[in-house]
Amino acid sequence: MDTPDMSNRFDAEDIRKLREYNSLRHSKMSHKEILDDIRQGAESFMAEFSCCVAEKQAVYDASKKK
């Protein structure tokens, strides 16, 4: 199965596509491989999320100094 095409909205249909895609991928993996895959995805998400939060915090802090 190819990687699903995601919309810009990231709505319920996109979540369904991701769950179906991951379900098919994980059906061919061991439990350890599944956990490693989930951890790897979580690490990349948290790195990107932390960056966005840091940027928003910097903007917020700058606005409070005025």
CYANA upper distance limits for C-alpha pairs under 8 A (distance plus 0.5 A):
  1 MET  CA     21 TYR  CA      7.58
  1 MET  CA     24 LEU  CA      8.19
  3 THR  CA     21 TYR  CA      7.56
  4 PRO  CA     17 LYS  CA      6.70
  4 PRO  CA     18 LEU  CA      7.26
  4 PRO  CA     21 TYR  CA      7.50
  6 MET  CA     10 PHE  CA      7.32
  6 MET  CA     14 ASP  CA      6.22
  7 SER  CA     11 ASP  CA      8.28
  7 SER  CA     14 ASP  CA      7.29
 10 PHE  CA     14 ASP  CA      5.97
 10 PHE  CA     15 ILE  CA      7.58
 11 ASP  CA     15 ILE  CA      6.97
 12 ALA  CA     16 ARG  CA      6.66
 13 GLU  CA     17 LYS  CA      6.77
 14 ASP  CA     18 LEU  CA      6.77
 15 ILE  CA     19 ARG  CA      6.65
 16 ARG  CA     20 GLU  CA      6.63
 17 LYS  CA     21 TYR  CA      6.57
 18 LEU  CA     22 ASN  CA      6.54
 19 ARG  CA     23 SER  CA      6.43
 20 GLU  CA     24 LEU  CA      6.79
 21 TYR  CA     25 ARG  CA      6.76
 22 ASN  CA     26 HIS  CA      6.32
 23 SER  CA     27 SER  CA      6.57
 24 LEU  CA     28 LYS  CA      7.79
 25 ARG  CA     29 MET  CA      7.71
 26 HIS  CA     30 SER  CA      8.29
 26 HIS  CA     34 ILE  CA      6.57
 29 MET  CA     33 GLU  CA      6.22
 29 MET  CA     34 ILE  CA      6.63
 30 SER  CA     34 ILE  CA      6.75
 31 HIS  CA     35 LEU  CA      6.78
 32 LYS  CA     36 ASP  CA      6.62
 33 GLU  CA     37 ASP  CA      6.55
 34 ILE  CA     38 ILE  CA      6.70
 35 LEU  CA     39 ARG  CA      6.58
 36 ASP  CA     40 GLN  CA      6.57
 37 ASP  CA     41 GLY  CA      6.76
 38 ILE  CA     42 ALA  CA      6.59
 39 ARG  CA     43 GLU  CA      6.57
 40 GLN  CA     44 SER  CA      6.91
 41 GLY  CA     45 PHE  CA      6.64
 42 ALA  CA     46 MET  CA      6.47
 43 GLU  CA     47 ALA  CA      6.63
 44 SER  CA     48 GLU  CA      6.82
 45 PHE  CA     49 PHE  CA      6.45
 46 MET  CA     50 SER  CA      6.30
 47 ALA  CA     51 CYS  CA      6.82
 48 GLU  CA     52 CYS  CA      6.93
 49 PHE  CA     53 VAL  CA      6.69
 50 SER  CA     54 ALA  CA      6.56
 51 CYS  CA     55 GLU  CA      6.79
 52 CYS  CA     56 LYS  CA      6.75
 53 VAL  CA     57 GLN  CA      6.52
 54 ALA  CA     58 ALA  CA      6.66
 55 GLU  CA     59 VAL  CA      6.89
 56 LYS  CA     60 TYR  CA      6.63
 57 GLN  CA     61 ASP  CA      6.49
 58 ALA  CA     62 ALA  CA      6.59
 59 VAL  CA     63 SER  CA      6.72
 60 TYR  CA     64 LYS  CA      6.90
 61 ASP  CA     65 LYS  CA      7.09
 62 ALA  CA     66 LYS  CA      7.59
